[in-house]
Amino acid sequence: METKYLIVDKNVDSHDAYAQAVDFLNKGEVVAFPTETVYGLGAVATDEVAVQKIFAAKERPSDNPLIVHIANKEQVRDYVQHIPEVAQKCMDAFWPGPLTLILREKPNFFAENVTAGLSTVGLRVPDHPVALRLLAAINKPLAAPSANRSGKPSPTKAQHVAEDMTNRISCILDGGATGVGLESTVLDVTVTPPVILRPGGVTKEMLEAVIGSVIQPTDKEQENPNTPKAPGMKYTHYAPEAPVLLIEPETENVQQAIAQLQAAGHRVALLASESFAESEANYFFTYGKDDNVDEMSSALYDALRACDKTDATIILATTTTRVGVGVAIMNRLEKAAGGQWYK
């Protein structure tokens, strides 16, 4: 399969590119497109054969549900049995944006491989002009997990998608780098109080300011559920080729760890803030400024992917606060490391 690479620019007329992408989707093909979080791998969510092509391209187990992207919040009533009050408040406050809501779907509306056979579906309205224009043009819901090979760091640039998906999908819409850099927060509003199934750019604190009490289980409490309601709950995710070890960002400890790993014969890639730029690591990739979680979330996947372009044999990644967006960053880091810390 030859992948068509289409550049879309908000400052020029890209009508033909969108028309080609819509044509691919309507023919049951898969199209990658940018959202404000990461690039998504889209197929029409009511077409089971098309959705299966997503799983094939990603080499992803089909027991993981997919998030469905829609053009606006008014469309939700077409797809779900009931809109709880807390869901409506969340839609009003955070859509378009990086929040996915788990709701009870209308029976047999979406393809079964979208919902993984569950009675619920995850919906969101992305906050990206390319995604919104594509959704408006096709006027159909699109199932769209992250556009990476299963288990690998999610793509925040079209180039990342091309590295993983060239000749696996029909089309990549290049809309530039994404903004948030981490997948959406997933909130289950079919239970009371609502439960965060995956942390993201919309934090627990932000949600509670709008809807009151929200439960945020630890990663350990949500580990490997038999029937996950959301992506990222059951399998290892976000990992580059070399093993990742986490370490607290104390300068002396990091320097000592680099020296010990190199003495053991490793070529070390260090992922850390700009203040570590003069470290003795073989390779250095920065998250941005110290304690800037917004910069870190935006840079994380690009940094993890950059490690795969080196001959590093081990990756040392400094950690961050577990407050606000830091919760989502640490969730991704711990999954990338498989829970392994430098000792």
C-alpha positions in Angstrom: 0.0 0.0 0.0 1.4 3.4 -0.9 0.8 6.1 1.7 -0.3 9.5 0.3 1.3 12.4 2.2 -0.8 15.6 2.2 0.3 18.9 3.8 -2.5 21.1 5.0 -1.9 24.7 6.0 -4.5 27.0 7.6 -3.0 29.9 5.6 -3.5 28.3 2.2 -6.4 26.6 0.4 -6.1 22.9 1.3 -9.5 21.9 0.0 -8.1 19.2 -2.3 -6.2 17.6 0.5 -9.3 17.4 2.7 -11.3 16.1 -0.2 -8.8 13.3 -0.8 -8.7 12.4 2.8 -12.5 12.2 3.0 -12.6 10.1 -0.1 -10.1 7.6 1.4 -12.3 7.4 4.6 -15.5 6.9 2.7 -13.8 4.1 0.8 -13.1 2.3 4.1 -9.4 3.3 4.3 -7.4 4.7 7.2 -6.2 8.3 7.4 -3.8 9.8 10.0 -4.6 13.4 11.1 -3.4 15.8 13.8 -5.3 16.6 17.0 -4.2 19.0 19.8 -2.9 15.9 21.7 -1.2 13.5 19.3 -1.8 12.4 15.7 -4.7 10.0 15.4 -5.2 7.0 13.0 -8.8 7.5 11.8 -11.4 5.3 10.2 -15.2 5.6 10.0 -16.4 4.3 13.4 -19.4 2.5 12.0 -17.4 0.5 9.5 -16.0 -2.6 11.2 -13.8 -3.6 8.2 -12.3 -0.1 8.1 -11.7 -0.1 11.9 -10.0 -3.5 11.6 -7.4 -1.8 9.3 -6.5 0.4 12.3 -5.6 -2.6 14.4 -3.7 -4.2 11.6 -1.7 -1.0 10.9 -0.9 -0.6 14.6 -0.4 -4.3 15.2 -2.6 -3.7 18.2 -4.7 -6.2 20.1 -8.4 -5.8 19.3 -9.6 -6.1 22.9 -8.7 -2.4 23.5 -11.6 0.1 22.8 -11.0 3.0 20.5 -11.9 6.7 21.2 -14.3 8.2 18.7 -13.8 11.7 17.5 -16.8 13.9 16.6 -17.2 17.4 15.1 -19.2 19.0 17.9 -21.0 18.3 21.2 -24.4 18.5 19.6 -23.7 15.2 17.9 -23.4 13.3 21.1 -27.1 12.7 21.4 -27.0 10.8 18.1 -24.6 8.3 19.6 -25.4 7.7 23.2 -28.4 6.5 25.3 -28.3 9.3 27.8 -26.2 12.4 28.6 -25.7 12.7 32.4 -25.6 16.2 33.8 -21.9 15.8 34.7 -21.1 14.9 31.1 -23.0 18.0 29.8 -21.0 20.2 32.2 -17.8 18.7 31.0 -18.7 19.1 27.4 -19.6 22.7 28.0 -16.4 23.4 29.9 -13.7 21.4 28.0 -14.9 20.7 24.5 -13.3 21.1 22.0 -10.3 19.9 24.0 -8.3 16.9 25.4 -11.1 15.2 27.3 -12.7 11.9 26.4 -16.0 11.0 28.0 -17.1 7.4 28.5 -20.8 7.2 27.9 -23.3 4.4 27.2 -23.6 4.0 23.5 -26.8 3.5 21.6 -27.0 -0.3 21.0 -25.2 -1.6 17.9 -24.5 1.9 16.6 -20.7 1.7 16.5 -18.7 -1.1 15.0 -18.2 -3.8 17.7 -14.4 -3.5 17.3 -14.6 0.2 18.3 -16.2 -0.6 21.7 -14.4 -3.9 22.2 -17.9 -5.4 22.7 -18.6 -3.1 25.7 -21.9 -1.1 26.1 -19.9 2.1 26.4 -18.0 4.3 24.1 -15.4 7.1 24.5 -16.2 10.4 22.7 -14.4 13.6 22.3 -14.3 16.8 20.2 -10.6 17.6 19.3 -9.3 21.1 19.6 -7.4 21.3 16.3 -8.4 23.1 13.1 -7.3 20.2 10.8 -9.2 17.6 12.8 -12.3 19.7 13.1 -12.3 20.5 9.4 -11.9 16.9 8.5 -14.7 15.8 10.8 -17.0 18.5 9.5 -16.2 17.5 5.9 -16.9 13.8 6.3 -19.8 14.4 8.8 -19.2 10.9 10.3 -17.7 9.8 13.6 -14.1 8.7 13.3 -12.5 6.1 15.5 -8.9 7.4 16.0 -6.3 5.9 18.4 -2.8 7.4 18.3 -1.1 6.9 15.0 1.9 4.8 16.2 2.8 1.2 16.1 1.4 -0.5 19.2 3.5 0.1 22.3 5.7 2.8 20.8 5.8 6.5 21.7 2.8 8.3 20.3 3.4 10.7 17.3 3.3 14.4 17.8 4.6 15.2 14.3 3.6 13.9 10.9 7.1 12.7 10.5 6.6 10.4 13.4 3.5 8.9 11.8 5.4 8.4 8.5 8.2 6.5 10.4 5.6 4.0 11.8 2.9 4.0 9.2 4.3 4.5 5.7 2.8 1.9 3.3 0.5 0.7 6.2 -2.2 3.3 5.7 -3.6 5.3 2.8 -3.0 8.9 3.8 -1.3 11.2 6.3 -2.6 14.7 6.7 0.3 16.8 7.9 -0.9 19.7 10.0 2.3 20.4 11.8 3.3 19.6 15.4 0.7 19.0 18.0 0.3 21.1 21.1 -0.6 19.2 24.3 1.7 16.3 23.4 -0.1 13.7 25.6 -3.3 11.7 24.8 -6.6 13.0 26.2 -7.8 12.6 29.7 -10.4 9.8 29.8 -13.3 10.2 32.2 -15.9 7.6 32.9 -19.2 9.4 33.6 -21.3 6.2 33.6 -20.4 5.8 37.3 -20.8 8.1 40.3 -18.5 9.8 41.2 -16.8 9.9 37.8 -13.5 8.0 37.4 -10.4 9.1 35.5 -9.3 6.1 33.5 -6.4 7.9 31.9 -4.8 11.1 33.0 -4.1 13.8 30.4 -4.2 17.6 29.8 -7.5 18.1 31.6 -6.5 17.5 35.2 -8.4 16.2 38.2 -8.3 19.6 39.7 -9.8 21.2 36.5 -12.6 18.6 36.5 -13.4 19.0 40.1 -13.7 22.7 39.7 -16.6 22.0 37.2 -18.3 18.8 38.4 -17.2 18.2 42.0 -15.7 15.0 43.3 -13.7 12.9 40.8 -11.9 9.6 41.5 -8.3 9.2 40.2 -7.1 5.7 40.9 -3.3 5.1 41.0 -1.7 3.4 37.9 -1.3 0.3 40.0 -5.0 0.1 40.9 -5.9 0.3 37.2 -3.2 -2.0 35.9 -4.2 -4.7 33.4 -8.0 -4.8 33.7 -9.6 -7.7 31.9 -12.1 -5.5 30.1 -10.6 -2.0 29.8 -13.0 0.9 29.1 -10.3 3.1 27.7 -7.0 2.8 25.7 -3.7 2.5 27.6 -5.0 0.5 30.5 -4.0 -3.0 29.6 -0.7 -3.1 27.7 2.8 -1.6 27.8 2.8 1.7 26.0 4.9 4.7 24.9 8.2 2.7 24.9 11.3 3.3 22.7 13.6 0.5 21.6 16.1 0.8 24.4 15.0 0.1 28.0 14.0 3.1 30.0 14.9 3.7 33.7 13.4 6.5 35.7 15.3 8.6 38.2 14.5 11.6 40.4 16.0 14.8 39.0 18.7 15.4 41.7 21.9 16.4 39.9 24.4 14.4 41.9 22.2 11.2 41.6 21.8 11.6 37.9 25.5 12.2 37.3 26.4 9.2 39.4 23.9 7.0 37.6 25.3 8.0 34.2 28.8 7.2 35.3 27.8 3.8 36.7 25.8 2.8 33.6 28.7 3.9 31.3 31.1 1.9 33.5 28.9 -1.1 33.0 29.3 -0.7 29.2 26.1 1.2 28.4 25.7 4.1 26.0 23.3 6.4 27.9 20.7 8.7 26.6 19.5 11.2 29.1 16.0 12.7 29.0 15.9 15.7 31.4 15.4 19.4 31.7 17.7 22.0 30.1 19.7 22.3 33.3 21.3 18.8 32.5 22.6 19.9 29.1 26.2 19.6 30.3 25.8 16.1 31.6 28.3 13.3 30.6 25.5 11.3 29.0 26.3 9.9 25.5 23.1 11.6 24.2 20.9 14.3 25.7 17.4 15.2 24.9 15.6 17.9 26.8 12.0 18.2 28.1 12.4 22.0 28.3 12.8 24.2 31.3 13.0 23.0 34.9 9.5 22.2 36.4 7.7 23.3 33.3 5.2 20.5 32.9 3.5 22.0 29.8 6.8 22.0 28.0 7.6 18.5 29.3 4.3 17.1 28.1 4.7 18.6 24.6 8.3 17.3 24.3 8.1 13.9 25.9 7.2 11.7 23.0 9.5 13.5 20.6 12.3 13.0 23.0 11.5 9.3 23.5 11.4 8.8 19.7 14.7 10.7 19.2 16.4 8.0 21.4 15.6 5.4 18.7 17.7 7.4 16.2 20.8 6.8 18.4 22.8 3.7 19.4 21.9 4.3 23.1 21.6 1.0 25.0 19.7 2.5 27.9 17.6 5.6 28.5 17.7 7.5 31.8 14.6 9.7 32.2 14.2 12.2 35.0 10.8 12.4 36.6 8.5 15.3 37.5 5.9 16.3 40.1 2.7 14.3 40.4 0.6 17.4 40.5 -1.7 18.7 37.6 -0.5 17.6 34.2 2.5 16.0 36.0 0.2 13.1 36.8 -0.3 12.4 33.1 3.4 12.8 32.4 4.4 10.3 35.1 1.7 7.9 33.9 3.4 7.9 30.5 6.9 7.7 31.8 6.1 4.8 34.1 4.5 2.9 31.3 7.4 3.6 29.0 9.8 2.3 31.7 7.6 -0.7 32.6 7.8 0.6 36.2 11.6 0.3 36.3 13.6 2.8 38.3 17.4 3.3 38.4 18.7 1.7 41.6 
